Amino acid sequence: MILNIYKPIGWTSFDVVKKIRNLTKEKTGHGGTLDPFAEGVLVIGTGADTKSLGEISNQRKSYIATLSLGKSTDTHDINGKINCTKQIPALSENKIKLVFKSFIGEILQTPPMYSAKKINGVKLYKLARKGISVHREPVAINIFSIYFISYFNNNLKFEVKCSKGTYIRVLGYEIAKKLKTVGYLKQLIRTNVGKYKIEDSLKIENIKNKWK
């Protein structure tokens, strides 16, 4: 079975997998990690359908992100510790859109230390929590589009469509850098993974009721 789950804020992707596995009593996996601070579409596969998850994970993904400018954190998101404060220059919609345009296409992105990516079998976030930073090779990703939504009270809201392996937290950090300031993601919503859309996603409570 393939399930389009709405992952709530505060849950890890594995928390959702574990919950579904406990309900269905079947082998369970997900089609692409979503950060704990983020919410939205998390595709879950159970039983024989876990074999489809690799293909699903490779599909295009869409997000709506809110980037808070003027301060950065060590994790590039709202859950991290503030590590830098910088003045925000005067920003117009056109100036922001020009910066967005510079990210379109295939670009190289360095995975953040606070991530589940493994190096020599160890998850990077485990090293980061010990204050250890290691070299990470940049990875080629594809940004298909970035749309300006709004800019108000130092919060820049945008929609991005991208390939597998894109860290929106890092993209936000890089956007802030090109805008001559710093920033971190205060909100991230995944709106679709391939054909799986947020408006069709099921809340965890609804899944629980289904298997009662």
N, C-alpha and C positions, 0 to 999 in steps of 0.2 A: 504493500500500500504506500502511495505517495501522499503526504500531507503538507498542505501549505499553512504553516503555523505563524501566528503573530507573536514574535518573541517580545516579552515585556522588558522594560528597563530593569537592570539589576540582575537579570538571569544571564548565565553564561550559555553558550550554545550547547555545551555538554549537559547543563542542568535540564534543558528541554529534552535532549536525547534520553536522558535518564528517566525523566517523568513519563515519556511516551513508552519507553521500554518496560517500565513497571506496570503501565496500564495494559499494554498489548501482549506482554510476555513473549515478545519476539525480538530477534536481532534488529537493532535500530542504529541509524546513522543520519548525518545531515549533509546537505549539499552546499556547504560554504559557511564558514564561521562568521558570526556577527558579534561585535564587541559587547561586553556587559553593559556599557552605558548607552548602547544603541538599541533601537526597537525596530519592529517591522518583520518583513518576510524572512522566514527561515524554513527551507524545504527539508522535510524529514522523510526518510524512507524506512520501511519496516519489512522484515522477511526477505523474500527473493528480490523485492524492489530496491533493496540497498545497492544492487548492482547498477542501477540507473543513476545513482547519485554523482558519479564521476562526470558523466555527460551533462547533468543538470548544473553542476558546479562550474562548468566551462562556459555557461551561457552568459550573455550580457546582464549586467546588474545596474539598477537605477537607485539613486539615493537623493534625499533632500537633507541638506546639511545647514547648520547655523554655526558660523564662525565668529567667535567673540574676539575682537581686535584690541590690541594694547597690552595684553599680557599673554605669556606662553606658559605651558606646564611641561613637566618631564615626560608625560605620557601623550601629549598633544590632545588631550581631551579633558573634560570637566572633572574627572576623578583624580587627576594628577596634582602634583604640588607646583605652585607657581615658581618659576625659575628665572623669569625675566619680565621686565616692564619697559615699554617703549612708547614714545609719543606716536599718535596716529596723524599722518598728514591729511590735508584736505583731500577728500575723495569724491569724485563724481561718478555717476553711473557709467559714463563712457570710459573713464579711466579704469574702472573695475572690469568692464567687459573686455578691454584691450589685454589686461592681465590674464583673464580667463582664456582668451584666444591663444595665448602663448603656450598653453598646456595641451591644446588639442592635437591628437595624433598619437603616435608611438613615442613614449618618453621612458627614461630610466628613473626608477624610484628605489631608494634604499629602505628596506624593511626596518621598522622602528625596533628599538631594544625591548620596549614593552609590547611584545607580540608572542603568539604561540609558535612562531617559526622556530624550527630546530636547527642548531649548528652543533655538529659532533654529538648528535643525539640528545642535546639539552635544549629545552625551550628557553628562548631568549629572555622572557619576562622573569624567569627564575634567577638568571644572572643579574638582570637589571635591579631586582629587589635587593641584591647583595652589593649593589654599587659597582658591578662589573660591566664594562662595555667592551664588546668585541667587534672585529671588522665584519661587516656584512657586504656582500657583493650586490651592487645595484641590479635590479630585475627589470626587464622590459615589460611595460604595461601599455594599454591603449585607452586613451580618454576620447570617447566618441563625441561628447558634447558637454558643455557647461552652460547652464542658463541662469542669468541673474533673476532673482525673485524680489529681493528688497535689501535696503541698507538703512538701518535706523538705530540710533542710540549705540553705536559701535558694534552692532550685530549685523553681519553680512550673511544673508540667506540665499542659497543657490541650489540648483538641481544638477546632478552629474550622472552621466551614463558612461559606464566603463567596463573594462574587461576583468576577468578573474585575476586575483592577486593584487588588486589596487587597494592601498590603505588610504581611506578618505581622510583619516587623521593627518597623515603625512602630506597629502595634497593640500589640506587646509593650512598647514604650517608653511608650505612652500608658497601658497597664494599670498599669505600674510607677508612673507619675506619680500615677494615681488612688489607688494604694495608699500614697501619701505617701513614695515612695522613688524609686530609679532602677533600671534593669535593661537587659539585652541578651539576645538570643536565643543560647543556646549550642548548640541543636540544632533543626532543622526538617525534618520529614518530610512530603512531600505524599503523602497516601494515596489520593486519587482526583481525576480530572478528568472530570466527567460520569459516563459508564458505565465509564470506564477505571480499574480498581482496582489497588492495589499488589500484591495477591496474584497477579495475572495478569501482572505486568510482567516483562520479559525483561532479564537482565543483559547488559551489553555483550559479555562473553566468549561468551555463548550466540549472540548475533547474529553475532559474528565467525566462529564455527564453522559457522553456517548458510550463509555465503557462501564458505567455503573450497573 
